[in-house]
Amino acid sequence: MAQGQAPDNFLALEELSNFERSHLKEAFSVVQTLQGVLGQRYQTGRY
């Protein structure tokens, strides 16, 4: 918005530090694991 662009959900990975990138990868890993566990638990067939 400060640059005159409309806000969106895009994240420019090249603008992240190695620290931020590492934490983002870890967060996605946790989400993936949790989705798998919940998919098995509730047998959704989605994951």
N, CA and C atoms as a LAMMPS dump frame, in Angstrom:
ITEM: TIMESTEP
0
ITEM: NUMBER OF ATOMS
141
ITEM: BOX BOUNDS ff ff ff
-5.0000000000000000e+02 5.0000000000000000e+02
-5.0000000000000000e+02 5.0000000000000000e+02
-5.0000000000000000e+02 5.0000000000000000e+02
ITEM: ATOMS id mol type element x y z
1 1 1 N 0.831 -1.182 0
2 1 2 C 0 0 0
3 1 3 C 0.881 1.254 0
4 2 1 N 1.983 1.207 0.726
5 2 2 C 2.863 2.367 0.774
6 2 3 C 3.482 2.649 -0.589
7 3 1 N 3.591 1.631 -1.429
8 3 2 C 4.178 1.788 -2.758
9 3 3 C 3.106 2.024 -3.818
10 4 1 N 1.887 2.257 -3.398
11 4 2 C 0.804 2.514 -4.329
12 4 3 C 0.219 1.264 -4.95
13 5 1 N 0.527 0.1 -4.392
14 5 2 C -0.004 -1.157 -4.909
15 5 3 C -1.1 -1.666 -3.984
16 6 1 N -2.069 -2.336 -4.582
17 6 2 C -3.145 -2.924 -3.785
18 6 3 C -2.581 -4.086 -2.966
19 7 1 N -3.042 -4.254 -1.734
20 7 2 C -2.557 -5.372 -0.916
21 7 3 C -2.999 -6.717 -1.495
22 8 1 N -2.15 -7.728 -1.33
23 8 2 C -2.49 -9.078 -1.762
24 8 3 C -1.842 -10.081 -0.805
25 9 1 N -1.935 -11.337 -1.124
26 9 2 C -1.374 -12.385 -0.269
27 9 3 C -0.021 -12.872 -0.764
28 10 1 N 0.574 -12.195 -1.723
29 10 2 C 1.85 -12.598 -2.301
30 10 3 C 2.994 -12.268 -1.349
31 11 1 N 3.911 -13.202 -1.213
32 11 2 C 5.084 -13.001 -0.375
33 11 3 C 6.316 -13.168 -1.253
34 12 1 N 7.092 -12.129 -1.404
35 12 2 C 8.302 -12.176 -2.231
36 12 3 C 9.408 -12.859 -1.428
37 13 1 N 9.663 -14.12 -1.752
38 13 2 C 10.638 -14.902 -0.989
39 13 3 C 12.039 -14.315 -1.055
40 14 1 N 12.381 -13.679 -2.154
41 14 2 C 13.723 -13.11 -2.273
42 14 3 C 13.946 -11.942 -1.316
43 15 1 N 12.877 -11.408 -0.752
44 15 2 C 12.998 -10.307 0.199
45 15 3 C 13.122 -10.792 1.643
46 16 1 N 13 -12.1 1.855
47 16 2 C 13.112 -12.647 3.205
48 16 3 C 14.566 -12.936 3.55
49 17 1 N 14.898 -12.775 4.82
50 17 2 C 16.231 -13.156 5.28
51 17 3 C 16.292 -14.677 5.394
52 18 1 N 17.481 -15.214 5.52
53 18 2 C 17.63 -16.659 5.705
54 18 3 C 16.901 -17.12 6.959
55 19 1 N 16.96 -16.316 8.003
56 19 2 C 16.275 -16.63 9.26
57 19 3 C 14.765 -16.725 9.042
58 20 1 N 14.192 -15.735 8.366
59 20 2 C 12.75 -15.725 8.101
60 20 3 C 12.348 -16.888 7.202
61 21 1 N 13.159 -17.148 6.183
62 21 2 C 12.88 -18.251 5.26
63 21 3 C 12.898 -19.588 5.986
64 22 1 N 13.859 -19.767 6.876
65 22 2 C 13.964 -21.005 7.646
66 22 3 C 12.735 -21.207 8.529
67 23 1 N 12.304 -20.151 9.183
68 23 2 C 11.13 -20.257 10.051
69 23 3 C 9.855 -20.494 9.249
70 24 1 N 9.76 -19.904 8.087
71 24 2 C 8.596 -20.121 7.236
72 24 3 C 8.537 -21.572 6.769
73 25 1 N 9.688 -22.128 6.377
74 25 2 C 9.733 -23.529 5.96
75 25 3 C 9.342 -24.446 7.112
76 26 1 N 9.819 -24.144 8.311
77 26 2 C 9.477 -24.949 9.483
78 26 3 C 7.978 -24.86 9.774
79 27 1 N 7.406 -23.677 9.645
80 27 2 C 5.969 -23.508 9.887
81 27 3 C 5.152 -24.319 8.885
82 28 1 N 5.548 -24.295 7.616
83 28 2 C 4.832 -25.082 6.609
84 28 3 C 4.984 -26.575 6.86
85 29 1 N 6.135 -26.977 7.364
86 29 2 C 6.355 -28.388 7.696
87 29 3 C 5.418 -28.829 8.818
88 30 1 N 5.276 -27.988 9.825
89 30 2 C 4.373 -28.291 10.94
90 30 3 C 2.933 -28.382 10.441
91 31 1 N 2.53 -27.453 9.592
92 31 2 C 1.171 -27.467 9.037
93 31 3 C 0.943 -28.739 8.23
94 32 1 N 1.913 -29.124 7.406
95 32 2 C 1.786 -30.338 6.595
96 32 3 C 1.636 -31.575 7.475
97 33 1 N 2.441 -31.658 8.518
98 33 2 C 2.359 -32.793 9.44
99 33 3 C 0.998 -32.833 10.121
100 34 1 N 0.552 -31.697 10.602
101 34 2 C -0.733 -31.631 11.29
102 34 3 C -1.886 -31.972 10.358
103 35 1 N -1.831 -31.515 9.121
104 35 2 C -2.877 -31.853 8.159
105 35 3 C -2.917 -33.356 7.91
106 36 1 N -1.754 -33.978 7.827
107 36 2 C -1.703 -35.424 7.629
108 36 3 C -2.293 -36.179 8.8
109 37 1 N -1.935 -35.759 10.013
110 37 2 C -2.455 -36.409 11.218
111 37 3 C -3.969 -36.243 11.301
112 38 1 N -4.443 -35.038 11.066
113 38 2 C -5.884 -34.797 11.135
114 38 3 C -6.627 -35.532 10.021
115 39 1 N -6.008 -35.611 8.848
116 39 2 C -6.621 -36.352 7.747
117 39 3 C -6.781 -37.82 8.08
118 40 1 N -5.771 -38.401 8.724
119 40 2 C -5.865 -39.801 9.136
120 40 3 C -6.863 -39.966 10.273
121 41 1 N -6.832 -39.047 11.193
122 41 2 C -7.706 -39.132 12.37
123 41 3 C -9.174 -39.072 11.968
124 42 1 N -9.486 -38.17 11.07
125 42 2 C -10.879 -37.981 10.675
126 42 3 C -11.182 -38.586 9.308
127 43 1 N -10.205 -39.258 8.717
128 43 2 C -10.351 -39.977 7.459
129 43 3 C -11.041 -39.126 6.393
130 44 1 N -10.477 -37.951 6.173
131 44 2 C -11.073 -37.047 5.196
132 44 3 C -10.721 -37.427 3.77
133 45 1 N -9.591 -38.104 3.57
134 45 2 C -9.169 -38.474 2.234
135 45 3 C -8.581 -37.32 1.446
136 46 1 N -8.41 -36.183 2.067
137 46 2 C -7.889 -35.008 1.374
138 46 3 C -6.378 -34.925 1.438
139 47 1 N -5.739 -35.533 2.441
140 47 2 C -4.297 -35.343 2.628
141 47 3 C -3.603 -36.65 2.559
